[in-house]
């Protein structure tokens, strides 16, 4: 599978976060770690989710789909898995 290039149009995100991301957008197929900030994760996903992108949050038991929806994300293309994978899991 060919990697998405930085100059490829990405998914939208909050304008305040654009300067922090390569190309000012969330990379299609990208994986991001947002340690200890559920609000930052929700903010990062809002615009992409509202634009119809599928989003997933894994290993964050405190993340709530309802809270994300209240903040402007759409729950129809989102999922959350509170289970954190361990190094020995398959």
PDB file of N, CA, C and O in Angstrom:
ATOM      1  N   UNK A   1       0.845  -1.173   0.000  1.00  0.00           N
ATOM      2  CA  UNK A   1       0.000   0.000   0.000  1.00  0.00           C
ATOM      3  C   UNK A   1       0.888   1.234   0.000  1.00  0.00           C
ATOM      4  O   UNK A   1       1.821   1.335   0.796  1.00  0.00           O
ATOM      5  N   UNK A   2       0.602   2.150  -0.875  1.00  0.00           N
ATOM      6  CA  UNK A   2       1.402   3.366  -0.970  1.00  0.00           C
ATOM      7  C   UNK A   2       1.009   4.358   0.107  1.00  0.00           C
ATOM      8  O   UNK A   2      -0.174   4.578   0.371  1.00  0.00           O
ATOM      9  N   UNK A   3       1.997   4.940   0.712  1.00  0.00           N
ATOM     10  CA  UNK A   3       1.775   5.923   1.770  1.00  0.00           C
ATOM     11  C   UNK A   3       1.194   7.212   1.196  1.00  0.00           C
ATOM     12  O   UNK A   3       1.508   7.598   0.070  1.00  0.00           O
ATOM     13  N   UNK A   4       0.343   7.872   1.982  1.00  0.00           N
ATOM     14  CA  UNK A   4      -0.181   9.179   1.597  1.00  0.00           C
ATOM     15  C   UNK A   4       0.925  10.203   1.792  1.00  0.00           C
ATOM     16  O   UNK A   4       1.572  10.225   2.839  1.00  0.00           O
ATOM     17  N   UNK A   5       1.146  11.044   0.802  1.00  0.00           N
ATOM     18  CA  UNK A   5       2.186  12.060   0.899  1.00  0.00           C
ATOM     19  C   UNK A   5       1.674  13.264   1.674  1.00  0.00           C
ATOM     20  O   UNK A   5       0.469  13.505   1.742  1.00  0.00           O
ATOM     21  N   UNK A   6       2.600  14.017   2.257  1.00  0.00           N
ATOM     22  CA  UNK A   6       2.232  15.193   3.032  1.00  0.00           C
ATOM     23  C   UNK A   6       1.513  16.219   2.168  1.00  0.00           C
ATOM     24  O   UNK A   6       0.640  16.932   2.662  1.00  0.00           O
ATOM     25  N   UNK A   7       1.866  16.308   0.880  1.00  0.00           N
ATOM     26  CA  UNK A   7       1.227  17.306   0.028  1.00  0.00           C
ATOM     27  C   UNK A   7      -0.135  16.852  -0.497  1.00  0.00           C
ATOM     28  O   UNK A   7      -0.795  17.602  -1.216  1.00  0.00           O
ATOM     29  N   UNK A   8      -0.562  15.644  -0.151  1.00  0.00           N
ATOM     30  CA  UNK A   8      -1.890  15.168  -0.507  1.00  0.00           C
ATOM     31  C   UNK A   8      -2.905  15.814   0.439  1.00  0.00           C
ATOM     32  O   UNK A   8      -2.660  15.942   1.639  1.00  0.00           O
ATOM     33  N   UNK A   9      -4.038  16.214  -0.117  1.00  0.00           N
ATOM     34  CA  UNK A   9      -5.068  16.825   0.738  1.00  0.00           C
ATOM     35  C   UNK A   9      -5.460  15.847   1.837  1.00  0.00           C
ATOM     36  O   UNK A   9      -5.743  14.678   1.577  1.00  0.00           O
ATOM     37  N   UNK A  10      -5.471  16.337   3.040  1.00  0.00           N
ATOM     38  CA  UNK A  10      -5.821  15.485   4.172  1.00  0.00           C
ATOM     39  C   UNK A  10      -7.222  15.772   4.659  1.00  0.00           C
ATOM     40  O   UNK A  10      -8.007  16.449   3.995  1.00  0.00           O
ATOM     41  N   UNK A  11      -7.516  15.250   5.820  1.00  0.00           N
ATOM     42  CA  UNK A  11      -8.823  15.457   6.439  1.00  0.00           C
ATOM     43  C   UNK A  11      -8.794  16.734   7.265  1.00  0.00           C
ATOM     44  O   UNK A  11      -7.761  17.076   7.839  1.00  0.00           O
ATOM     45  N   UNK A  12      -9.900  17.430   7.331  1.00  0.00           N
ATOM     46  CA  UNK A  12      -9.914  18.678   8.096  1.00  0.00           C
ATOM     47  C   UNK A  12      -9.785  18.426   9.601  1.00  0.00           C
ATOM     48  O   UNK A  12     -10.119  17.352  10.102  1.00  0.00           O
ATOM     49  N   UNK A  13      -9.298  19.432  10.291  1.00  0.00           N
ATOM     50  CA  UNK A  13      -9.223  19.403  11.744  1.00  0.00           C
ATOM     51  C   UNK A  13      -9.486  20.815  12.251  1.00  0.00           C
ATOM     52  O   UNK A  13      -9.695  21.725  11.449  1.00  0.00           O
ATOM     53  N   UNK A  14      -9.480  21.010  13.538  1.00  0.00           N
ATOM     54  CA  UNK A  14      -9.713  22.337  14.106  1.00  0.00           C
ATOM     55  C   UNK A  14      -8.628  23.305  13.619  1.00  0.00           C
ATOM     56  O   UNK A  14      -7.449  22.951  13.606  1.00  0.00           O
ATOM     57  N   UNK A  15      -9.012  24.511  13.223  1.00  0.00           N
ATOM     58  CA  UNK A  15      -8.027  25.477  12.738  1.00  0.00           C
ATOM     59  C   UNK A  15      -6.872  25.719  13.713  1.00  0.00           C
ATOM     60  O   UNK A  15      -5.742  25.944  13.279  1.00  0.00           O
ATOM     61  N   UNK A  16      -7.132  25.677  14.999  1.00  0.00           N
ATOM     62  CA  UNK A  16      -6.075  25.897  15.993  1.00  0.00           C
ATOM     63  C   UNK A  16      -5.029  24.781  15.977  1.00  0.00           C
ATOM     64  O   UNK A  16      -3.896  24.988  16.411  1.00  0.00           O
ATOM     65  N   UNK A  17      -5.402  23.600  15.480  1.00  0.00           N
ATOM     66  CA  UNK A  17      -4.478  22.468  15.447  1.00  0.00           C
ATOM     67  C   UNK A  17      -3.724  22.354  14.132  1.00  0.00           C
ATOM     68  O   UNK A  17      -2.729  21.632  14.062  1.00  0.00           O
ATOM     69  N   UNK A  18      -4.165  23.038  13.099  1.00  0.00           N
ATOM     70  CA  UNK A  18      -3.536  22.930  11.782  1.00  0.00           C
ATOM     71  C   UNK A  18      -2.029  23.187  11.797  1.00  0.00           C
ATOM     72  O   UNK A  18      -1.296  22.454  11.134  1.00  0.00           O
ATOM     73  N   UNK A  19      -1.529  24.198  12.525  1.00  0.00           N
ATOM     74  CA  UNK A  19      -0.080  24.428  12.519  1.00  0.00           C
ATOM     75  C   UNK A  19       0.735  23.293  13.156  1.00  0.00           C
ATOM     76  O   UNK A  19       1.946  23.207  12.948  1.00  0.00           O
ATOM     77  N   UNK A  20       0.085  22.441  13.916  1.00  0.00           N
ATOM     78  CA  UNK A  20       0.773  21.344  14.594  1.00  0.00           C
ATOM     79  C   UNK A  20       0.885  20.088  13.743  1.00  0.00           C
ATOM     80  O   UNK A  20       1.638  19.176  14.085  1.00  0.00           O
ATOM     81  N   UNK A  21       0.146  20.028  12.642  1.00  0.00           N
ATOM     82  CA  UNK A  21       0.095  18.826  11.819  1.00  0.00           C
ATOM     83  C   UNK A  21       0.799  19.044  10.487  1.00  0.00           C
ATOM     84  O   UNK A  21       0.699  20.125   9.907  1.00  0.00           O
ATOM     85  N   UNK A  22       1.511  18.034   9.994  1.00  0.00           N
ATOM     86  CA  UNK A  22       2.137  18.153   8.674  1.00  0.00           C
ATOM     87  C   UNK A  22       1.074  18.429   7.607  1.00  0.00           C
ATOM     88  O   UNK A  22       0.092  17.693   7.509  1.00  0.00           O
ATOM     89  N   UNK A  23       1.257  19.454   6.829  1.00  0.00           N
ATOM     90  CA  UNK A  23       0.281  19.809   5.813  1.00  0.00           C
ATOM     91  C   UNK A  23      -0.959  20.472   6.374  1.00  0.00           C
ATOM     92  O   UNK A  23      -1.881  20.788   5.621  1.00  0.00           O
ATOM     93  N   UNK A  24      -1.004  20.692   7.689  1.00  0.00           N
ATOM     94  CA  UNK A  24      -2.138  21.356   8.320  1.00  0.00           C
ATOM     95  C   UNK A  24      -3.401  20.538   8.382  1.00  0.00           C
ATOM     96  O   UNK A  24      -4.486  21.090   8.569  1.00  0.00           O
ATOM     97  N   UNK A  25      -3.287  19.218   8.229  1.00  0.00           N
ATOM     98  CA  UNK A  25      -4.476  18.370   8.204  1.00  0.00           C
ATOM     99  C   UNK A  25      -4.154  16.999   8.791  1.00  0.00           C
ATOM    100  O   UNK A  25      -2.990  16.622   8.931  1.00  0.00           O
ATOM    101  N   UNK A  26      -5.202  16.267   9.128  1.00  0.00           N
ATOM    102  CA  UNK A  26      -5.054  14.880   9.571  1.00  0.00           C
ATOM    103  C   UNK A  26      -4.779  14.041   8.328  1.00  0.00           C
ATOM    104  O   UNK A  26      -5.477  14.164   7.322  1.00  0.00           O
ATOM    105  N   UNK A  27      -3.794  13.218   8.398  1.00  0.00           N
ATOM    106  CA  UNK A  27      -3.402  12.379   7.263  1.00  0.00           C
ATOM    107  C   UNK A  27      -4.401  11.239   7.082  1.00  0.00           C
ATOM    108  O   UNK A  27      -4.744  10.560   8.050  1.00  0.00           O
ATOM    109  N   UNK A  28      -4.865  11.025   5.868  1.00  0.00           N
ATOM    110  CA  UNK A  28      -5.788   9.921   5.577  1.00  0.00           C
ATOM    111  C   UNK A  28      -5.083   8.613   5.919  1.00  0.00           C
ATOM    112  O   UNK A  28      -3.981   8.356   5.435  1.00  0.00           O
ATOM    113  N   UNK A  29      -5.708   7.794   6.745  1.00  0.00           N
ATOM    114  CA  UNK A  29      -5.125   6.521   7.159  1.00  0.00           C
ATOM    115  C   UNK A  29      -4.089   6.663   8.255  1.00  0.00           C
ATOM    116  O   UNK A  29      -3.433   5.688   8.621  1.00  0.00           O
ATOM    117  N   UNK A  30      -3.934   7.867   8.784  1.00  0.00           N
ATOM    118  CA  UNK A  30      -2.919   8.122   9.800  1.00  0.00           C
ATOM    119  C   UNK A  30      -3.312   7.638  11.175  1.00  0.00           C
ATOM    120  O   UNK A  30      -4.484   7.391  11.459  1.00  0.00           O
ATOM    121  N   UNK A  31      -2.312   7.508  12.020  1.00  0.00           N
ATOM    122  CA  UNK A  31      -2.500   7.130  13.409  1.00  0.00           C
ATOM    123  C   UNK A  31      -1.858   8.205  14.271  1.00  0.00           C
ATOM    124  O   UNK A  31      -0.714   8.596  14.039  1.00  0.00           O
ATOM    125  N   UNK A  32      -2.586   8.676  15.254  1.00  0.00           N
ATOM    126  CA  UNK A  32      -2.097   9.737  16.117  1.00  0.00           C
ATOM    127  C   UNK A  32      -2.239   9.320  17.573  1.00  0.00           C
ATOM    128  O   UNK A  32      -3.233   8.701  17.952  1.00  0.00           O
ATOM    129  N   UNK A  33      -1.256   9.654  18.379  1.00  0.00           N
ATOM    130  CA  UNK A  33      -1.317   9.409  19.819  1.00  0.00           C
ATOM    131  C   UNK A  33      -1.566  10.744  20.503  1.00  0.00           C
ATOM    132  O   UNK A  33      -0.843  11.715  20.286  1.00  0.00           O
ATOM    133  N   UNK A  34      -2.596  10.773  21.325  1.00  0.00           N
ATOM    134  CA  UNK A  34      -2.941  11.984  22.076  1.00  0.00           C
ATOM    135  C   UNK A  34      -3.001  11.571  23.543  1.00  0.00           C
ATOM    136  O   UNK A  34      -4.083  11.336  24.082  1.00  0.00           O
ATOM    137  N   UNK A  35      -1.839  11.484  24.186  1.00  0.00           N
ATOM    138  CA  UNK A  35      -1.834  10.997  25.564  1.00  0.00           C
ATOM    139  C   UNK A  35      -2.464  11.980  26.544  1.00  0.00           C
ATOM    140  O   UNK A  35      -2.197  13.182  26.525  1.00  0.00           O
ATOM    141  N   UNK A  36      -3.302  11.421  27.390  1.00  0.00           N
ATOM    142  CA  UNK A  36      -3.870  12.141  28.535  1.00  0.00           C
ATOM    143  C   UNK A  36      -4.701  13.372  28.188  1.00  0.00           C
ATOM    144  O   UNK A  36      -4.801  14.288  29.004  1.00  0.00           O
ATOM    145  N   UNK A  37      -5.298  13.419  27.004  1.00  0.00           N
ATOM    146  CA  UNK A  37      -6.170  14.545  26.681  1.00  0.00           C
ATOM    147  C   UNK A  37      -7.310  14.096  25.783  1.00  0.00           C
ATOM    148  O   UNK A  37      -7.202  14.121  24.557  1.00  0.00           O
ATOM    149  N   UNK A  38      -8.391  13.688  26.405  1.00  0.00           N
ATOM    150  CA  UNK A  38      -9.574  13.284  25.645  1.00  0.00           C
ATOM    151  C   UNK A  38     -10.135  14.483  24.878  1.00  0.00           C
ATOM    152  O   UNK A  38     -10.587  14.338  23.742  1.00  0.00           O
ATOM    153  N   UNK A  39     -10.107  15.659  25.495  1.00  0.00           N
ATOM    154  CA  UNK A  39     -10.612  16.866  24.829  1.00  0.00           C
ATOM    155  C   UNK A  39      -9.815  17.170  23.565  1.00  0.00           C
ATOM    156  O   UNK A  39     -10.398  17.546  22.548  1.00  0.00           O
ATOM    157  N   UNK A  40      -8.496  17.015  23.610  1.00  0.00           N
ATOM    158  CA  UNK A  40      -7.677  17.246  22.420  1.00  0.00           C
ATOM    159  C   UNK A  40      -8.013  16.228  21.328  1.00  0.00           C
ATOM    160  O   UNK A  40      -8.097  16.584  20.153  1.00  0.00           O
ATOM    161  N   UNK A  41      -8.205  14.969  21.711  1.00  0.00           N
ATOM    162  CA  UNK A  41      -8.571  13.943  20.731  1.00  0.00           C
ATOM    163  C   UNK A  41      -9.913  14.265  20.082  1.00  0.00           C
ATOM    164  O   UNK A  41     -10.059  14.145  18.865  1.00  0.00           O
ATOM    165  N   UNK A  42     -10.887  14.672  20.883  1.00  0.00           N
ATOM    166  CA  UNK A  42     -12.200  15.032  20.345  1.00  0.00           C
ATOM    167  C   UNK A  42     -12.073  16.231  19.407  1.00  0.00           C
ATOM    168  O   UNK A  42     -12.658  16.241  18.325  1.00  0.00           O
ATOM    169  N   UNK A  43     -11.314  17.233  19.820  1.00  0.00           N
ATOM    170  CA  UNK A  43     -11.117  18.429  18.996  1.00  0.00           C
ATOM    171  C   UNK A  43     -10.449  18.072  17.677  1.00  0.00           C
ATOM    172  O   UNK A  43     -10.803  18.612  16.629  1.00  0.00           O
ATOM    173  N   UNK A  44      -9.495  17.174  17.728  1.00  0.00           N
ATOM    174  CA  UNK A  44      -8.772  16.766  16.527  1.00  0.00           C
ATOM    175  C   UNK A  44      -9.688  16.050  15.532  1.00  0.00           C
ATOM    176  O   UNK A  44      -9.528  16.196  14.320  1.00  0.00           O
ATOM    177  N   UNK A  45     -10.643  15.279  16.044  1.00  0.00           N
ATOM    178  CA  UNK A  45     -11.517  14.475  15.186  1.00  0.00           C
ATOM    179  C   UNK A  45     -12.782  15.193  14.716  1.00  0.00           C
ATOM    180  O   UNK A  45     -13.403  14.765  13.744  1.00  0.00           O
ATOM    181  N   UNK A  46     -13.170  16.268  15.385  1.00  0.00           N
ATOM    182  CA  UNK A  46     -14.440  16.936  15.096  1.00  0.00           C
ATOM    183  C   UNK A  46     -14.677  17.204  13.615  1.00  0.00           C
ATOM    184  O   UNK A  46     -15.649  16.707  13.046  1.00  0.00           O
ATOM    185  N   UNK A  47     -13.818  17.968  12.996  1.00  0.00           N
ATOM    186  CA  UNK A  47     -14.039  18.395  11.610  1.00  0.00           C
ATOM    187  C   UNK A  47     -13.979  17.222  10.639  1.00  0.00           C
ATOM    188  O   UNK A  47     -14.776  17.148   9.704  1.00  0.00           O
ATOM    189  N   UNK A  48     -13.037  16.305  10.856  1.00  0.00           N
ATOM    190  CA  UNK A  48     -12.926  15.144   9.965  1.00  0.00           C
ATOM    191  C   UNK A  48     -14.181  14.280  10.051  1.00  0.00           C
ATOM    192  O   UNK A  48     -14.711  13.838   9.032  1.00  0.00           O
ATOM    193  N   UNK A  49     -14.646  14.045  11.263  1.00  0.00           N
ATOM    194  CA  UNK A  49     -15.846  13.255  11.470  1.00  0.00           C
ATOM    195  C   UNK A  49     -17.072  13.944  10.864  1.00  0.00           C
ATOM    196  O   UNK A  49     -17.892  13.306  10.205  1.00  0.00           O
ATOM    197  N   UNK A  50     -17.184  15.249  11.097  1.00  0.00           N
ATOM    198  CA  UNK A  50     -18.318  16.001  10.551  1.00  0.00           C
ATOM    199  C   UNK A  50     -18.299  16.017   9.020  1.00  0.00           C
ATOM    200  O   UNK A  50     -19.345  16.141   8.384  1.00  0.00           O
ATOM    201  N   UNK A  51     -17.095  15.891   8.430  1.00  0.00           N
ATOM    202  CA  UNK A  51     -16.968  15.854   6.964  1.00  0.00           C
ATOM    203  C   UNK A  51     -17.236  14.458   6.401  1.00  0.00           C
ATOM    204  O   UNK A  51     -17.195  14.260   5.187  1.00  0.00           O
ATOM    205  N   UNK A  52     -17.511  13.487   7.284  1.00  0.00           N
ATOM    206  CA  UNK A  52     -17.865  12.145   6.828  1.00  0.00           C
ATOM    207  C   UNK A  52     -16.765  11.107   6.951  1.00  0.00           C
ATOM    208  O   UNK A  52     -16.959   9.960   6.546  1.00  0.00           O
ATOM    209  N   UNK A  53     -15.609  11.481   7.501  1.00  0.00           N
ATOM    210  CA  UNK A  53     -14.518  10.518   7.654  1.00  0.00           C
ATOM    211  C   UNK A  53     -14.818   9.538   8.779  1.00  0.00           C
ATOM    212  O   UNK A  53     -15.475   9.885   9.760  1.00  0.00           O
ATOM    213  N   UNK A  54     -14.336   8.328   8.629  1.00  0.00           N
ATOM    214  CA  UNK A  54     -14.455   7.332   9.685  1.00  0.00           C
ATOM    215  C   UNK A  54     -13.313   7.542  10.655  1.00  0.00           C
ATOM    216  O   UNK A  54     -12.170   7.721  10.233  1.00  0.00           O
ATOM    217  N   UNK A  55     -13.596   7.524  11.940  1.00  0.00           N
ATOM    218  CA  UNK A  55     -12.596   7.767  12.980  1.00  0.00           C
ATOM    219  C   UNK A  55     -12.718   6.690  14.049  1.00  0.00           C
ATOM    220  O   UNK A  55     -13.811   6.198  14.327  1.00  0.00           O
ATOM    221  N   UNK A  56     -11.586   6.328  14.646  1.00  0.00           N
ATOM    222  CA  UNK A  56     -11.593   5.345  15.732  1.00  0.00           C
ATOM    223  C   UNK A  56     -10.695   5.830  16.855  1.00  0.00           C
ATOM    224  O   UNK A  56      -9.676   6.479  16.622  1.00  0.00           O
ATOM    225  N   UNK A  57     -11.090   5.504  18.071  1.00  0.00           N
ATOM    226  CA  UNK A  57     -10.292   5.803  19.257  1.00  0.00           C
ATOM    227  C   UNK A  57     -10.110   4.485  19.985  1.00  0.00           C
ATOM    228  O   UNK A  57     -11.087   3.809  20.309  1.00  0.00           O
ATOM    229  N   UNK A  58      -8.860   4.118  20.244  1.00  0.00           N
ATOM    230  CA  UNK A  58      -8.565   2.819  20.847  1.00  0.00           C
ATOM    231  C   UNK A  58      -7.760   3.019  22.128  1.00  0.00           C
ATOM    232  O   UNK A  58      -6.836   3.831  22.173  1.00  0.00           O
ATOM    233  N   UNK A  59      -8.119   2.276  23.157  1.00  0.00           N
ATOM    234  CA  UNK A  59      -7.353   2.264  24.392  1.00  0.00           C
ATOM    235  C   UNK A  59      -7.573   3.460  25.297  1.00  0.00           C
ATOM    236  O   UNK A  59      -6.717   3.782  26.120  1.00  0.00           O
ATOM    237  N   UNK A  60      -8.717   4.123  25.153  1.00  0.00           N
ATOM    238  CA  UNK A  60      -9.023   5.288  25.994  1.00  0.00           C
ATOM    239  C   UNK A  60     -10.395   5.056  26.625  1.00  0.00           C
ATOM    240  O   UNK A  60     -11.409   5.483  26.074  1.00  0.00           O
ATOM    241  N   UNK A  61     -10.432   4.385  27.771  1.00  0.00           N
ATOM    242  CA  UNK A  61     -11.712   4.083  28.401  1.00  0.00           C
ATOM    243  C   UNK A  61     -12.551   5.310  28.722  1.00  0.00           C
ATOM    244  O   UNK A  61     -13.778   5.224  28.768  1.00  0.00           O
ATOM    245  N   UNK A  62     -11.908   6.452  28.945  1.00  0.00           N
ATOM    246  CA  UNK A  62     -12.657   7.661  29.297  1.00  0.00           C
ATOM    247  C   UNK A  62     -13.226   8.395  28.083  1.00  0.00           C
ATOM    248  O   UNK A  62     -13.940   9.385  28.245  1.00  0.00           O
ATOM    249  N   UNK A  63     -12.923   7.928  26.873  1.00  0.00           N
ATOM    250  CA  UNK A  63     -13.462   8.565  25.670  1.00  0.00           C
ATOM    251  C   UNK A  63     -14.916   8.158  25.508  1.00  0.00           C
ATOM    252  O   UNK A  63     -15.241   6.973  25.584  1.00  0.00           O
ATOM    253  N   UNK A  64     -15.791   9.126  25.285  1.00  0.00           N
ATOM    254  CA  UNK A  64     -17.208   8.837  25.113  1.00  0.00           C
ATOM    255  C   UNK A  64     -17.720   9.312  23.758  1.00  0.00           C
ATOM    256  O   UNK A  64     -17.533  10.470  23.383  1.00  0.00           O
ATOM    257  N   UNK A  65     -18.361   8.418  23.040  1.00  0.00           N
ATOM    258  CA  UNK A  65     -18.939   8.765  21.740  1.00  0.00           C
ATOM    259  C   UNK A  65     -19.975   9.871  21.925  1.00  0.00           C
ATOM    260  O   UNK A  65     -20.084  10.767  21.088  1.00  0.00           O
ATOM    261  N   UNK A  66     -20.742   9.809  23.027  1.00  0.00           N
ATOM    262  CA  UNK A  66     -21.760  10.832  23.266  1.00  0.00           C
ATOM    263  C   UNK A  66     -21.122  12.205  23.458  1.00  0.00           C
ATOM    264  O   UNK A  66     -21.626  13.202  22.942  1.00  0.00           O
ATOM    265  N   UNK A  67     -20.021  12.261  24.195  1.00  0.00           N
ATOM    266  CA  UNK A  67     -19.318  13.534  24.400  1.00  0.00           C
ATOM    267  C   UNK A  67     -18.753  14.056  23.088  1.00  0.00           C
ATOM    268  O   UNK A  67     -18.804  15.256  22.820  1.00  0.00           O
ATOM    269  N   UNK A  68     -18.217  13.162  22.276  1.00  0.00           N
ATOM    270  CA  UNK A  68     -17.684  13.573  20.979  1.00  0.00           C
ATOM    271  C   UNK A  68     -18.802  14.103  20.088  1.00  0.00           C
ATOM    272  O   UNK A  68     -18.619  15.096  19.385  1.00  0.00           O
ATOM    273  N   UNK A  69     -19.956  13.446  20.114  1.00  0.00           N
ATOM    274  CA  UNK A  69     -21.100  13.897  19.319  1.00  0.00           C
ATOM    275  C   UNK A  69     -21.584  15.267  19.794  1.00  0.00           C
ATOM    276  O   UNK A  69     -21.937  16.120  18.980  1.00  0.00           O
ATOM    277  N   UNK A  70     -21.601  15.474  21.104  1.00  0.00           N
ATOM    278  CA  UNK A  70     -22.016  16.772  21.652  1.00  0.00           C
ATOM    279  C   UNK A  70     -21.060  17.878  21.242  1.00  0.00           C
ATOM    280  O   UNK A  70     -21.451  19.042  21.152  1.00  0.00           O
ATOM    281  N   UNK A  71     -19.789  17.512  20.989  1.00  0.00           N
ATOM    282  CA  UNK A  71     -18.780  18.491  20.581  1.00  0.00           C
ATOM    283  C   UNK A  71     -18.755  18.721  19.071  1.00  0.00           C
ATOM    284  O   UNK A  71     -17.983  19.546  18.582  1.00  0.00           O
ATOM    285  N   UNK A  72     -19.600  17.992  18.329  1.00  0.00           N
ATOM    286  CA  UNK A  72     -19.690  18.223  16.891  1.00  0.00           C
ATOM    287  C   UNK A  72     -19.264  17.072  16.010  1.00  0.00           C
ATOM    288  O   UNK A  72     -19.407  17.161  14.790  1.00  0.00           O
ATOM    289  N   UNK A  73     -18.744  15.990  16.577  1.00  0.00           N
ATOM    290  CA  UNK A  73     -18.392  14.816  15.783  1.00  0.00           C
ATOM    291  C   UNK A  73     -19.664  14.042  15.480  1.00  0.00           C
ATOM    292  O   UNK A  73     -20.655  14.143  16.204  1.00  0.00           O
ATOM    293  N   UNK A  74     -19.626  13.277  14.413  1.00  0.00           N
ATOM    294  CA  UNK A  74     -20.770  12.432  14.111  1.00  0.00           C
ATOM    295  C   UNK A  74     -20.469  11.016  14.561  1.00  0.00           C
ATOM    296  O   UNK A  74     -19.372  10.512  14.320  1.00  0.00           O
ATOM    297  N   UNK A  75     -21.408  10.376  15.198  1.00  0.00           N
ATOM    298  CA  UNK A  75     -21.169   9.027  15.707  1.00  0.00           C
ATOM    299  C   UNK A  75     -21.399   7.953  14.653  1.00  0.00           C
ATOM    300  O   UNK A  75     -21.097   6.786  14.901  1.00  0.00           O
ATOM    301  N   UNK A  76     -21.928   8.312  13.477  1.00  0.00           N
ATOM    302  CA  UNK A  76     -22.226   7.302  12.471  1.00  0.00           C
ATOM    303  C   UNK A  76     -20.967   6.694  11.864  1.00  0.00           C
ATOM    304  O   UNK A  76     -21.016   5.564  11.378  1.00  0.00           O
ATOM    305  N   UNK A  77     -19.851   7.399  11.874  1.00  0.00           N
ATOM    306  CA  UNK A  77     -18.618   6.858  11.320  1.00  0.00           C
ATOM    307  C   UNK A  77     -17.510   6.792  12.353  1.00  0.00           C
ATOM    308  O   UNK A  77     -16.329   6.869  12.015  1.00  0.00           O
ATOM    309  N   UNK A  78     -17.892   6.649  13.607  1.00  0.00           N
ATOM    310  CA  UNK A  78     -16.903   6.637  14.687  1.00  0.00           C
ATOM    311  C   UNK A  78     -17.049   5.388  15.523  1.00  0.00           C
ATOM    312  O   UNK A  78     -18.138   4.827  15.653  1.00  0.00           O
ATOM    313  N   UNK A  79     -15.927   4.957  16.093  1.00  0.00           N
ATOM    314  CA  UNK A  79     -15.997   3.854  17.047  1.00  0.00           C
ATOM    315  C   UNK A  79     -14.957   4.079  18.123  1.00  0.00           C
ATOM    316  O   UNK A  79     -13.970   4.786  17.920  1.00  0.00           O
ATOM    317  N   UNK A  80     -15.190   3.471  19.261  1.00  0.00           N
ATOM    318  CA  UNK A  80     -14.289   3.602  20.391  1.00  0.00           C
ATOM    319  C   UNK A  80     -14.110   2.237  21.020  1.00  0.00           C
ATOM    320  O   UNK A  80     -15.088   1.538  21.282  1.00  0.00           O
ATOM    321  N   UNK A  81     -12.862   1.852  21.264  1.00  0.00           N
ATOM    322  CA  UNK A  81     -12.561   0.591  21.919  1.00  0.00           C
ATOM    323  C   UNK A  81     -11.740   0.879  23.167  1.00  0.00           C
ATOM    324  O   UNK A  81     -10.605   1.345  23.062  1.00  0.00           O
ATOM    325  N   UNK A  82     -12.297   0.609  24.354  1.00  0.00           N
ATOM    326  CA  UNK A  82     -11.572   0.912  25.580  1.00  0.00           C
ATOM    327  C   UNK A  82     -10.441  -0.056  25.890  1.00  0.00           C
ATOM    328  O   UNK A  82      -9.671   0.172  26.823  1.00  0.00           O
ATOM    329  N   UNK A  83     -10.332  -1.129  25.124  1.00  0.00           N
ATOM    330  CA  UNK A  83      -9.347  -2.165  25.398  1.00  0.00           C
ATOM    331  C   UNK A  83      -7.983  -1.736  24.882  1.00  0.00           C
ATOM    332  O   UNK A  83      -7.826  -1.417  23.704  1.00  0.00           O
ATOM    333  N   UNK A  84      -7.010  -1.732  25.763  1.00  0.00           N
ATOM    334  CA  UNK A  84      -5.643  -1.392  25.384  1.00  0.00           C
ATOM    335  C   UNK A  84      -4.896  -2.680  25.057  1.00  0.00           C
ATOM    336  O   UNK A  84      -4.852  -3.599  25.874  1.00  0.00           O
ATOM    337  N   UNK A  85      -4.314  -2.748  23.872  1.00  0.00           N
ATOM    338  CA  UNK A  85      -3.574  -3.930  23.471  1.00  0.00           C
ATOM    339  C   UNK A  85      -2.283  -4.025  24.281  1.00  0.00           C
ATOM    340  O   UNK A  85      -1.655  -3.014  24.596  1.00  0.00           O
ATOM    341  N   UNK A  86      -1.902  -5.248  24.609  1.00  0.00           N
ATOM    342  CA  UNK A  86      -0.635  -5.470  25.297  1.00  0.00           C
ATOM    343  C   UNK A  86       0.391  -5.961  24.288  1.00  0.00           C
ATOM    344  O   UNK A  86       0.023  -6.357  23.182  1.00  0.00           O
ATOM    345  N   UNK A  87       1.633  -5.943  24.637  1.00  0.00           N
ATOM    346  CA  UNK A  87       2.678  -6.339  23.703  1.00  0.00           C
ATOM    347  C   UNK A  87       2.560  -7.794  23.263  1.00  0.00           C
ATOM    348  O   UNK A  87       3.049  -8.151  22.191  1.00  0.00           O
ATOM    349  N   UNK A  88       1.927  -8.630  24.061  1.00  0.00           N
ATOM    350  CA  UNK A  88       1.797 -10.032  23.712  1.00  0.00           C
ATOM    351  C   UNK A  88       0.481 -10.383  23.034  1.00  0.00           C
ATOM    352  O   UNK A  88       0.275 -11.539  22.664  1.00  0.00           O
ATOM    353  N   UNK A  89      -0.417  -9.411  22.862  1.00  0.00           N
ATOM    354  CA  UNK A  89      -1.709  -9.722  22.254  1.00  0.00           C
ATOM    355  C   UNK A  89      -1.606  -9.783  20.745  1.00  0.00           C
ATOM    356  O   UNK A  89      -0.717  -9.183  20.141  1.00  0.00           O
ATOM    357  N   UNK A  90      -2.513 -10.503  20.157  1.00  0.00           N
ATOM    358  CA  UNK A  90      -2.518 -10.670  18.695  1.00  0.00           C
ATOM    359  C   UNK A  90      -3.786 -10.174  18.107  1.00  0.00           C
ATOM    360  O   UNK A  90      -3.968 -10.233  16.891  1.00  0.00           O
TER     361      UNK A  90
END
